[in-house]
Structure formats: C-alpha cells, structure tokens
Amino acid sequence: MQTITLQVKDDLVAEVMNALKKFKDNVKITKDKNLELDPYFYERREKLHKIMDKIDNDKSKLTNFDEFKIKMDKLEKELEENNLGFFLQTRF
C-alpha cells in the first residue's frame, strides 16, 4: 500500500468519503493524530525545521540566557528612563 494525503474542502468531505466506500477492501482511511491534536502541526514543524537549519548553517545566532538577561535589563532601564515603564507589565 502507499500513503497519500488528500486536502478536501469541508463541503465535499462526505461526498469523497462516500466515493471511497466502494474501495473499502483496498483503501484504509485514518485521521492524522498530529492534526487532531494541533491543526497547524505540519506548518509549525516546517517553521521549526527552517529555524533549526538556519542555526545549523550559522545563518542565525542563538543568544544564551545570560546575554538575553543583560539585554532585557538594559532595555528595561532605558524604558524606565524614558517614562515608558508601562511596557514592562510582562516580565520575562
């Protein structure tokens, strides 16, 4: 058997399922558990793989937590000095 993916418009699902019934002995229909748990699973996975590829190919730099904390503390201080402290309602 081969596995394929079909994307069917909502209003055609019942019709496609009925059409496949005549092949019930040769076709197995299953729902993708990844999509049941997260409808955007494959889009997220693709984005994550692109990010990981950029990191692996040195096109993107990871910042360690200590560097991040220093930069955020500096930003927080600048915001407070410029009376923009209301941007600091959520703290990392």
C-alpha positions as CSV (number, residue, x, y, z in Angstrom):
1,M,0.0,0.0,0.0
2,Q,1.0,3.6,-0.5
3,T,0.1,6.5,1.7
4,I,-1.2,9.7,0.3
5,T,-2.7,12.9,1.8
6,L,-5.9,14.5,0.4
7,Q,-7.0,18.0,1.2
8,V,-10.7,18.2,0.7
9,K,-12.9,21.3,1.1
10,D,-15.3,20.9,4.0
11,D,-18.4,20.8,1.9
12,L,-17.0,17.9,-0.2
13,V,-15.8,15.6,2.6
14,A,-19.0,13.5,2.8
15,E,-19.1,13.1,-1.0
16,V,-15.4,12.0,-1.2
17,M,-15.9,9.6,1.7
18,N,-18.9,8.0,0.0
19,A,-17.0,7.7,-3.2
20,L,-14.1,5.9,-1.4
21,K,-16.5,3.4,0.2
22,K,-16.6,1.3,-3.0
23,F,-12.9,0.7,-2.5
24,K,-13.2,-0.3,1.2
25,D,-11.3,-3.5,0.7
26,N,-8.4,-1.7,-0.9
27,V,-8.3,1.6,0.9
28,K,-7.7,2.3,4.5
29,I,-8.8,5.8,5.8
30,T,-7.3,7.1,9.0
31,K,-7.2,10.5,10.7
32,D,-3.9,12.2,11.2
33,K,-3.4,12.2,15.0
34,N,-1.0,15.1,14.7
35,L,-3.7,17.2,13.1
36,E,-6.3,16.2,15.7
37,L,-4.1,17.5,18.5
38,D,-2.8,20.5,16.6
39,P,-4.4,21.7,13.3
40,Y,-1.2,23.6,12.5
41,F,1.2,20.8,13.3
42,Y,2.8,20.5,9.9
43,E,3.1,24.3,9.4
44,R,4.8,24.6,12.8
45,R,7.1,21.7,12.1
46,E,8.2,23.2,8.8
47,K,8.9,26.6,10.5
48,L,10.9,24.8,13.3
49,H,12.9,22.9,10.7
50,K,13.8,26.1,8.9
51,I,14.8,27.8,12.1
52,M,17.0,24.8,13.0
53,D,18.5,24.8,9.5
54,K,19.5,28.4,9.9
55,I,21.1,27.7,13.2
56,D,22.9,24.7,11.9
57,N,24.2,26.7,8.9
58,D,25.3,29.7,11.1
59,K,22.7,32.0,9.4
60,S,21.1,32.6,12.8
61,K,22.7,33.1,16.2
62,L,21.4,31.7,19.4
63,T,21.7,34.0,22.4
64,N,22.4,32.4,25.7
65,F,20.2,33.3,28.6
66,D,22.8,35.5,30.4
67,E,23.2,37.6,27.3
68,F,19.5,37.8,26.9
69,K,19.0,38.9,30.5
70,I,21.6,41.6,30.2
71,K,20.0,43.0,27.0
72,M,16.5,42.9,28.6
73,D,17.7,44.6,31.8
74,K,19.3,47.3,29.6
75,L,16.1,47.7,27.7
76,E,14.0,47.9,30.9
77,K,16.3,50.6,32.3
78,E,16.0,52.6,29.0
79,L,12.2,52.3,29.1
80,E,12.0,53.4,32.7
81,E,14.3,56.4,32.0
82,N,12.1,57.5,29.1
83,N,8.9,57.1,31.2
84,L,7.8,54.1,29.1
85,G,7.6,51.7,32.1
86,F,4.1,50.7,31.2
87,F,5.7,48.5,28.5
88,L,7.1,46.4,31.4
89,Q,3.9,44.9,32.6
90,T,5.0,41.5,31.4
91,R,8.4,40.4,32.8
92,F,10.4,37.6,31.4
